[in-house]
Amino acid sequence: MAKRGINFKNLLTLVSVAILVGVEFLGVAVAAGWALAGLFGLSQTLETVLMTAFGALGVYALFVFMRRAVTVEPVRG
């Protein structure tokens, strides 16, 4: 069986998409936590908790997105 190498074009595409989409997901998530805390007049601690919780959701969304992106743009082969 032949050894399959790394497809650097697909790898570069996936890294670029991860950076672009990851920054957008995290930016929107943290901004949503900040905005909701400000809207409801929550304390600084609750604002930090909301931003952290939404940030974790953003990281999870990036993980799911990248897992699906790797199936479309395979790195090996």
C-alpha positions as a Markdown table, in Angstrom:
| # | Residue | x | y | z |
|---|---|---|---|---|
| 1 | Met | 0.0 | 0.0 | 0.0 |
| 2 | Ala | 1.4 | 3.4 | -1.0 |
| 3 | Lys | 2.1 | 5.9 | 1.7 |
| 4 | Arg | -0.2 | 9.0 | 1.3 |
| 5 | Gly | 1.5 | 12.3 | 1.7 |
| 6 | Ile | 0.2 | 15.6 | 3.1 |
| 7 | Asn | -1.7 | 17.8 | 0.7 |
| 8 | Phe | -0.2 | 21.2 | 1.6 |
| 9 | Lys | -2.7 | 23.2 | -0.5 |
| 10 | Asn | -5.6 | 21.8 | 1.6 |
| 11 | Leu | -3.7 | 22.1 | 4.8 |
| 12 | Leu | -3.0 | 25.8 | 4.1 |
| 13 | Thr | -6.6 | 26.4 | 3.2 |
| 14 | Leu | -7.8 | 24.7 | 6.5 |
| 15 | Val | -5.3 | 26.7 | 8.6 |
| 16 | Ser | -6.4 | 30.0 | 6.9 |
| 17 | Val | -10.1 | 29.1 | 7.4 |
| 18 | Ala | -9.5 | 28.2 | 11.1 |
| 19 | Ile | -7.8 | 31.6 | 11.7 |
| 20 | Leu | -10.5 | 33.6 | 9.9 |
| 21 | Val | -13.5 | 31.8 | 11.3 |
| 22 | Gly | -12.1 | 31.3 | 14.7 |
| 23 | Val | -11.5 | 35.0 | 15.2 |
| 24 | Glu | -15.0 | 35.7 | 14.0 |
| 25 | Phe | -16.6 | 33.1 | 16.3 |
| 26 | Leu | -14.7 | 34.2 | 19.3 |
| 27 | Gly | -15.2 | 37.9 | 18.6 |
| 28 | Val | -19.0 | 37.5 | 18.3 |
| 29 | Ala | -19.2 | 35.2 | 21.3 |
| 30 | Val | -17.3 | 37.6 | 23.6 |
| 31 | Ala | -19.1 | 40.6 | 22.3 |
| 32 | Ala | -22.4 | 38.9 | 22.9 |
| 33 | Gly | -21.5 | 38.2 | 26.5 |
| 34 | Trp | -20.4 | 41.8 | 27.0 |
| 35 | Ala | -23.5 | 43.2 | 25.3 |
| 36 | Leu | -25.9 | 41.1 | 27.3 |
| 37 | Ala | -24.2 | 42.0 | 30.6 |
| 38 | Gly | -24.4 | 45.6 | 29.7 |
| 39 | Leu | -28.0 | 45.4 | 28.6 |
| 40 | Phe | -29.1 | 43.8 | 31.8 |
| 41 | Gly | -26.8 | 45.8 | 34.1 |
| 42 | Leu | -25.0 | 42.8 | 35.4 |
| 43 | Ser | -21.9 | 43.0 | 37.6 |
| 44 | Gln | -18.3 | 42.7 | 36.3 |
| 45 | Thr | -18.1 | 39.1 | 37.6 |
| 46 | Leu | -21.2 | 38.0 | 35.8 |
| 47 | Glu | -20.0 | 39.8 | 32.7 |
| 48 | Thr | -16.8 | 37.8 | 32.8 |
| 49 | Val | -18.8 | 34.6 | 33.3 |
| 50 | Leu | -21.0 | 35.3 | 30.3 |
| 51 | Met | -18.1 | 36.2 | 28.1 |
| 52 | Thr | -16.3 | 33.0 | 29.2 |
| 53 | Ala | -19.4 | 30.9 | 28.6 |
| 54 | Phe | -20.1 | 32.3 | 25.2 |
| 55 | Gly | -16.3 | 32.1 | 24.4 |
| 56 | Ala | -16.4 | 28.4 | 25.2 |
| 57 | Leu | -19.4 | 28.0 | 22.9 |
| 58 | Gly | -17.5 | 29.8 | 20.2 |
| 59 | Val | -14.5 | 27.4 | 20.6 |
| 60 | Tyr | -16.9 | 24.5 | 20.4 |
| 61 | Ala | -18.5 | 25.9 | 17.2 |
| 62 | Leu | -15.0 | 26.3 | 15.7 |
| 63 | Phe | -14.2 | 22.7 | 16.6 |
| 64 | Val | -17.4 | 21.4 | 14.9 |
| 65 | Phe | -16.8 | 23.6 | 11.9 |
| 66 | Met | -13.2 | 22.5 | 11.4 |
| 67 | Arg | -14.1 | 18.8 | 11.9 |
| 68 | Arg | -16.6 | 19.2 | 9.0 |
| 69 | Ala | -14.1 | 21.2 | 7.0 |
| 70 | Val | -11.5 | 18.5 | 7.2 |
| 71 | Thr | -14.0 | 16.0 | 5.7 |
| 72 | Val | -14.5 | 18.3 | 2.7 |
| 73 | Glu | -10.8 | 19.3 | 2.3 |
| 74 | Pro | -8.8 | 16.2 | 3.3 |
| 75 | Val | -5.3 | 16.8 | 4.4 |
| 76 | Arg | -4.0 | 13.3 | 3.6 |
| 77 | Gly | -4.2 | 12.1 | 0.0 |
